[in-house]
Amino acid sequence: MSLKAILLFAGAALGHTIHSRDTVRGCGAPEPSEELLQVSRQFAKQEAESVNGFSAQAAISVPVYLHSVAASQSTVLSDATLQSQFNVLRDDYAPYGINLRLAGTTKTVNPTWSRDQGEMEMKRALRKGDYGTLNIYLQDDLGSNLGYCYFPTNAPSGSTAFIRDGCSVLAASVPGGSATGFNLGKTATHEAGHWFGLYHTFQGGCTSTNDGVADTPAQSSPSSGCPTGRDSCPNLPGLDPIHNYMDYSQDSCYEEFTAGQAARISSFWSAYRA
C-alpha cells in the first residue's frame, strides 16, 4: 500500500476512534490506531533510509493560541501566566528546529467547558487558525488527566477532525500552578508532542519497535517521579528514557526529545500539517 493510501486510511480510521481516551492519571491522548502505527512504521523506514538520517531537518514554524477556559473569573489565567506557559513551550521545542510563536490568547468563563464538557462546542467557538496552528485549551478540570491531545490526521478545514484538533491542558499545570510535581508548564510540552505525532515512550512496551522511534529505548510502563537508572526492559538496550518529554515523569525530570523524535515530528508535519 502506498504511503498516500495509508495516510488516507489512517485519517478515516482515527476519526472513528478519537474519543476513546484513556482515563489514567497523566495523559488522556487517544491510543494510536493500527493504521496510524502503520504510518509511523513507514516514516521510520523513510527516516532510516534518508541520506541525512536524523539531521538537517527543515525548520518548522507554528503559530500557537492559548485559551484560558475557567469556571469563574477568579480562575482565569493572567496574561503573565499565559506568557510564562508559552515561554516554556517555546523553549522546550526550539532546540529541535521547531519555532513556536504566540499568535494570541483568549479568556473565557464557562463552567461547563472548564470541566471538559461540551468539547466540540467550545472548540467551534474558540479554535483559531489552520491545521498547522496549535490551539491549547487550559481548563480547570480534566478528570484524572493532566491533559490530552489529538494526533495528526487528514482533516479538511471545517471538518469534525479539524475542529476537534488541539490540546487540552490542566490549568493547574502551568508554571506556578497548584498541580504538585507537575506545575512547571511541561504538560503542555508533552501534549504538544502528540499534536506533532509522537507517541509515549512506553508505547508498545518491551519491543524492538516500542514507540516507533529508533533512538528512544524500550520502556515497559510509564515512569513515576524521576526514577534515575530505571531499566524496565533489561533485555533490550538502554535505560528507560525518564527525561524524555513523552514519558510520564514529573516536570522537573523532563529535559529532552531525541533526534529521532525531531525527525518524526518533521515527517508528520510534512504529511499532515505543513
N, C-alpha and C positions, 0 to 999 in steps of 0.2 A: 504494500500500500504506500502511495506517495506521502510525503510529509504534509502536503496541502490537504490531501484527503483525511489524514489523521487529525489535523487541526480542526477541520470542519466537523468530524465525528466527535472529537473531544468536546468541542464547544456545545454541540447539541446535547450530548450526554450529561455534561456538567450542569446544564441549565435545568435538568430534571432532578438533580441530587443536591443542589447547592444549599437547601435549607436544612439538610440533615447534619446539624452541627453537634459535635461532641460537647458534653456539659461537664467536662473535667475541670479541675482547678487549673487555671493558666490560660490556655488559648482555645477558643472555640471555633477555629477555622475548620471548614468542611474537610473531610477526608478526600484526598485526590482520587478521582475516578480512575479505573483501569485505563481508559482512553487517554487521560491526561498523563498518567505514568508512562504510557507508550510514547507520547510526545516527548517527555523528558528523556527517555531512553534514546530516541532519535537525536535529540540535541546532544546528548552525551557522546554519541558516535561522531557527530559532526565536529564537536569541540576537540575530541581526541585526534581527529584527522587533520585539524587545522594546522597550517604551517606555523602559525604564531602560538598555538596552544592556548594557554590561559592569559597571554599577554596582549598588549596593544588593542584592547577593546575600545570601540568608539565611545566617546563621551555621551552620556545621556542627560538631557535637561528636562526636569519635571516641575511644573507648577503645582503648588500644594495649597489646599484650602483647609483650614482648621475651623470646625464648627463646635462651639460650646453649646451643649443641649442640656439644660438644667431643669430641676423640678421647681425651683424658685429663684428669685433674683439674687438671693444670698449665696447661691452655689454656682452662679455664672462665673466662669473663669475670667480673670482680668486680662487686659492687653499684655501686661508684663509677663504673666504666666503663659499665655499663648505663645508669646515670642520666645520665652525660655524653652518651651516644649519644641518649638520649631528648630531652635538652635541645636538642641541635642540631636534631633533627626538629621538635620543638615550635616552636622559634624561627623556623625556615625557613617554616613554614606559617601562623604566627599573623598576619602582615600581610594575609593574604588571607581572613580570616574563617573560618579552619579551626582549631578549638580541639582540640588533642590532649591527652589526659590519660593518664598512665601507670597502667594498671589492674592491672598485675602483671608479674612476671618469673619465669622458670623456668630451672633449670640442669640439664643432662643430660649425662652421659658415655656416649657411644655412638659408637665409631669408624666404624661403617657410616653412620649418619645424618650424622655430621660431615663426611664426604666426599661428601655429596649422593647417597647410595644409600638406597633404601627411603623415598622421599619420602612416599608416602601412609601408610605405616606410622608414620612419625614424626609426621605431621600428625594422624592419628587419635588418637595418644597425647597430643599436646601442644596442639592447637588449642583456643582458648577464645573464648567469646562468640558473637554472632550475625553476620550478614553485613555489618553496619556496624561490626564490630570488626576492627582492623588487627592481624594477627599477623605478627611479623617473626622469622625464624629466622636467628640469627647462627652461621654454620658455618665450620669450619676450611678447607675446600677445595671450591670450586665450579668446578673445572676451569679454563678460560680466562676465566671470568666473575668480575666483581666482585659481581654479583647478578642476580636475575631476579624478576619478579613477574607476577601474573595480572590481566588486565583485568576489569572488572565484567561479569557475565553473569547470566542467570537461574539461580539456584542455590537450590533449596528446601533447607531445613535437613536435614542428613544426607546429601544427595546427594554424588556424587563431586566436582562442581564446588564445592560448599560446603566440603568438607573440604580440597580442594586449594588453595583461596583463600589468599592471603597472599604474603609476600615472603621470599626467601632472600637473605641479605647476607653477604659475606665478612667473617668476624670481624676480619681484619687491617685492615679499612677503618674501624673505629670510631675515635673521637678518640684519638690517641696510638698507633695500631696500626702494623704494620710494612709496610703497603702504600704504598710511597713515591709521593707525589703524590696519593694517594687515602686519606689517613688523618686526615681532619678530620670524618668522620662523614657526609659528603654523599651517599655511595652510598645510604644508607637514604632520603634525601630524594628522590633520583632514582627509586628503585624504587617508593616510595610514590606517586609521580606516576602510574605505570602503574596501580597499585591504584585510584587515583581516576579513571582513564580517559584520561590523557594519553598521547600518542604521542611518539616522539622528534621533536625539532625538524627533523631531516633526513628525516622520513618523507615519501615522495613526491618528494624531490629538488627540482629547479628547476621547480616547477609552481606555478600560482597558488593551488592548494589545499593544497599541501605537507602539513602535519600537521593540516589542517582547522580551525586556529585563526586568525582573521583578523589578529591583531596580532603573529604571530611571522613574521619574514621568512623567505623561502625559503632553503634550505640544501642543497647538493648531496650532502654527505657529512659524517660525524662530524668534529668538531674534535678536535685533539690538543694537550695542553698548555693554553695560553691565548693563541691567535693573534690579538692585537689588530689590528683592521682587516681581518680575513679577509672576503672577498666572493666566495664560491664560485658565486653566481648573479648575475653582474654585470648581466644584462639585466632583472633584477627589482628592485623597491625594497628598500632596507635592507641593512645589513651582516649577516653571519651572527650569530645570537644566541648568541655564545660564552659569555655569562654566565648563560644560562638553565639551570635545573636539569635540563632534558630533553635537553641536548646531551651530548657525551662529554668535555667539558673536565675538567681537573684540579680537585680540590676547591677550591683557593684561587681559582679563576676563577669558581666558581659564586656567584651573587648573587640570582637572581630567578626568579619566574614573571611572566607578563603578566596584565593584567586579563582578557584573553580566555581564558587558561588557567584562571583562577579561575572564570570563568563556565562553562566546560566542566566543571570539577570539580563545580560545583553542578548542572549538567544531569544528569550521570551519577549523582551522588549521589541526586537526587530520583527517577530512574528505576529504580535498582537497589538502593541500599543504605539509603536512609532508612527 
